[in-house]
Amino acid sequence: MNPSDIISMGVVASFCASMGTALGSCGVFAIRTLSRRLEDGLLSLAAGIMLAATFFSLLLPALEHAGGAQGDALTSALVVGLGVLLGAGTLFFIHQHAPHEHFQSGRDGATDIKLGRIWLFVIAITLHNFPEGLAVGVGFAGGEVKNGVTLALGIGLQNIPEGLAVAVALLSVGYSAAKSAGIGVLSGMVEPVGGLVGAIAVSTAATLMPWALAFAAGAMLFIISDEIIPETHQGGHQNLATFTLLGGFVLMMGLDVVLG
């Protein structure tokens, strides 16, 4: 497949996935509050979808591409493993140095930097959404259209509850419904940027495919483990969070089997 086609599909698919964030964010006009229990359940459902997408749409293709290039199972595992650690390590480094604010646990990162609370939220949302767009972009590695489309659908679905939770959280700290929805919608626009970066990476050099796929997987796994799971287990709803995460995993696994 022509590299320009892969780039175009990656950008368009990641933009479509970002519309899930827009849809969820606009839900703040109808749903003005979320109970902590419901919020934890929705975010855990999204985490389960992300987790399955990481395994079935990123890690498995990464191993296949690495195996095709190297022809050695051990080398493939090492390449993908290093890529995962690199992706997670990069997100960890950014999180340690970029000031941002979690909706439940408060400020994080470089807390000595003085920024308005709204900008701390925006940075946090950007740090969360960029790896998702990156994942969609690299999902089209090698011209794998079905894999990329399935990944975009899964990310788009999990963006809906995330977008709603973000907008409602902004509303709860004093922003208007219109401003909360607008910020939520704009936060999703970083995903096409991530999609562009990922699609360019896998379309320019075949040897980058397993690395790019594994990097995106590592970034996603970091978000799930460092951000979503701790946040959803703080309010005493850890059992609900665990089983809704499993439900999201099964849902995305089914989508991958049916569509992929």
C-alpha positions, 0 to 999 in steps of 0.5 A: 500500500502507498505510504501516503494512503497509510498516513491518510487512513491513520489521520482520518481514523484517529479523527473519527476516534476522537469524535467519541470524545466529542460525543461524550463531552457534549453529554454534559448538557444532559448529564450534569453530575456523575456519582463516583460509583458510575464514574469509576465504572465508566472509566474502568470500562474504557480501561478494559477496552484500551487493554484489549486493544493494546493486546490484540491490535498492537502487541500481536501485530508487533510480534508478527512484524518483528518475527517477519523481519527477524525470523527469530522468536526470541529476537521478536520478543526482545524487540517488542518488549523493549518497545513497550518499555520505551513507550511506558518510560517515555510517558512516565518521563513526560508525566514526571515533568509536565504539570497536570491535575488528576480529577480525583488525586489532584496535582501531579508532575512539576507541581512548582510550575504555576499554571491555572487549574484549567490548563492543568486539566488540559495537559492531563487530558492531552497526555491521556489522549495522544497515545490513543491517537498514536495507537490508531495511527500505527494500527495501520502498519503494513497496510492492515486496514482491518486492524486499524479500523478495529482499533479506531472503533475500540478507541472511539467507544472508550472515548465516549465515557472518558469524554463525559467524565472529563466534561462533568469533572470540569463542570463540577469544579466551576466551569460552565456546561458549554466551556466544559463540553468545548474543552472536552471536544478540543481535548480529543483533537490531539488524537489526529495529531498522534495518528499522524505521527504514528502513521508517518512512523510506520509508513516510512520504514518497515523496520519501525513497525514493530517498534512503533506498535510496541511503543504505542502499546507501552504508552497505553499500558502506562496510562491504564496502570498509572492513571485509570486503575489507581483513580478508579480504585480510590473511592471504594468501588474497586470490585465494580471497577475490576469487573467493568474493566473485564467487561470492556476487555471482553467487548473489545476482544469480541470486536476484534474477532468479529471485525478483524 
